[in-house]
Amino acid sequence: MRKAKQKPVGRQPKIDIGAELLTSVREMKAGIRARVHCPEISAVAHARLASGLSQTAFAALLGVSVRTLQDWEQGRREPSGAAKTLFRVAERYPEVLQELAA
């Protein structure tokens, strides 16, 4: 049995990729920006950045793994109530965490 040729699903019709790439290169050289991505920083990441500690040091201070801290920062998991309170303290009084880390 012979299978009939099927048109690929999800493809856009006839795009000149070469022309689009050249246009993009010209825009980059001219300093033209079409999009600027400004990701939102989570409260957990903001607290860590305010404390001036690395992910490794901050996770060790909290007594959690770096992976758990990364999951909290990226919104994949939600920290407990006690951890949330500690983040608020870290945000308002970063020098306290720096002192504890030293």
C-alpha positions in Angstrom: 0.0 0.0 0.0 1.2 3.4 -0.9 0.7 6.2 1.6 -0.5 9.5 0.3 1.8 12.5 0.9 0.5 14.6 3.7 1.1 18.2 4.2 3.2 18.9 7.3 0.9 20.3 10.1 1.8 23.6 11.8 4.1 24.9 9.0 3.6 28.4 7.7 3.3 28.8 4.0 6.5 29.8 2.0 8.6 32.1 4.3 11.9 33.4 2.9 14.0 32.7 6.0 17.1 34.0 4.3 15.5 37.4 3.8 14.2 37.5 7.3 17.6 36.7 8.7 19.2 39.5 6.7 16.6 41.9 7.8 17.3 40.9 11.5 21.0 41.3 11.1 20.5 44.8 9.6 18.2 45.8 12.5 20.8 44.5 15.0 23.6 46.5 13.4 21.4 49.6 13.3 20.6 49.2 17.0 16.9 48.6 16.4 15.2 46.4 19.0 11.9 44.9 18.2 11.3 43.3 21.6 12.8 43.7 25.0 12.2 40.9 27.4 12.1 41.9 31.1 11.2 38.8 33.1 9.4 39.3 36.4 11.5 38.5 39.5 9.8 36.3 42.1 9.6 37.4 45.7 12.0 34.6 46.6 14.6 35.7 44.1 14.2 39.3 45.1 14.8 38.4 48.7 17.9 36.4 47.8 19.2 39.2 45.6 18.6 41.8 48.3 20.7 39.7 50.7 23.5 39.6 48.2 23.9 35.8 48.6 24.4 33.2 45.9 21.7 30.5 45.5 24.1 28.0 47.1 24.7 30.2 50.2 21.0 31.2 50.5 19.8 27.6 50.2 22.4 26.5 52.8 21.2 29.3 55.2 17.6 28.2 54.8 18.5 24.5 55.2 17.1 23.5 51.8 18.6 22.2 48.6 19.7 24.5 45.8 17.2 22.7 43.6 14.3 23.5 46.0 15.4 27.2 46.1 15.5 27.2 42.2 12.0 25.7 42.1 10.7 28.4 44.4 12.4 31.2 42.5 11.1 30.0 39.2 7.5 29.5 40.5 7.5 25.7 40.0 6.8 25.1 43.7 5.5 27.2 46.5 7.5 27.8 49.8 5.9 27.1 53.1 4.5 29.8 55.4 7.6 29.9 57.5 9.9 30.2 54.5 7.7 33.1 53.1 8.1 34.9 56.4 11.9 34.5 56.3 11.9 35.9 52.8 10.1 39.0 54.0 12.7 39.4 56.7 15.5 38.9 54.2 14.0 41.5 52.0 13.6 44.1 54.7 16.8 43.4 56.7 19.3 41.9 54.3 22.2 42.6 56.6 20.8 40.1 59.1 21.1 37.3 56.6 24.6 38.4 55.5 25.7 38.4 59.2 24.2 34.8 59.6 26.0 33.7 56.4 29.4 35.0 57.6 
